[in-house]
């Protein structure tokens, strides 16, 4: 039996979160503490 080759675009079930550079480079984001960033990411997920 041959194994099926996975497509390059087939997802493995994992998730990701995209944040725009405009957000990451904003003064408001830069001033966040580590805990505040973690909370923001938890809410976004």
C-alpha positions as CSV (number, residue, x, y, z in Angstrom):
1,X,0.0,0.0,0.0
2,X,1.2,3.5,-0.8
3,X,0.9,6.4,1.7
4,X,-1.0,9.4,0.6
5,X,1.2,12.5,0.2
6,X,-0.2,15.4,2.1
7,X,-0.9,18.5,0.1
8,X,1.3,21.5,0.8
9,X,-1.8,23.5,1.7
10,X,-3.5,20.8,3.9
11,X,-3.7,22.0,7.5
12,X,-2.7,19.8,10.4
13,X,-5.4,21.1,12.7
14,X,-3.2,23.6,14.5
15,X,-4.3,27.2,14.9
16,X,-2.5,30.5,14.4
17,X,-3.2,34.2,15.0
18,X,-2.1,36.9,12.6
19,X,-1.4,40.3,14.0
20,X,-0.8,43.2,11.6
21,X,2.5,45.1,11.8
22,X,0.5,48.2,12.3
23,X,-0.6,46.7,15.6
24,X,2.7,45.3,16.7
25,X,4.5,48.6,15.9
26,X,1.9,50.8,17.6
27,X,2.9,52.8,20.7
28,X,0.0,51.3,22.6
29,X,1.1,47.7,22.0
30,X,4.8,48.6,22.7
31,X,3.8,50.0,26.1
32,X,1.9,46.8,27.2
33,X,3.4,44.6,29.9
34,X,4.0,40.9,29.3
35,X,0.8,40.0,31.2
36,X,-1.2,42.4,29.1
37,X,0.1,41.0,25.9
38,X,-0.8,37.5,27.0
39,X,-4.3,38.6,27.9
40,X,-4.7,40.3,24.5
41,X,-3.5,37.1,22.7
42,X,-5.9,35.0,24.9
43,X,-8.8,37.2,24.0
44,X,-7.9,37.2,20.3
45,X,-7.7,33.4,20.1
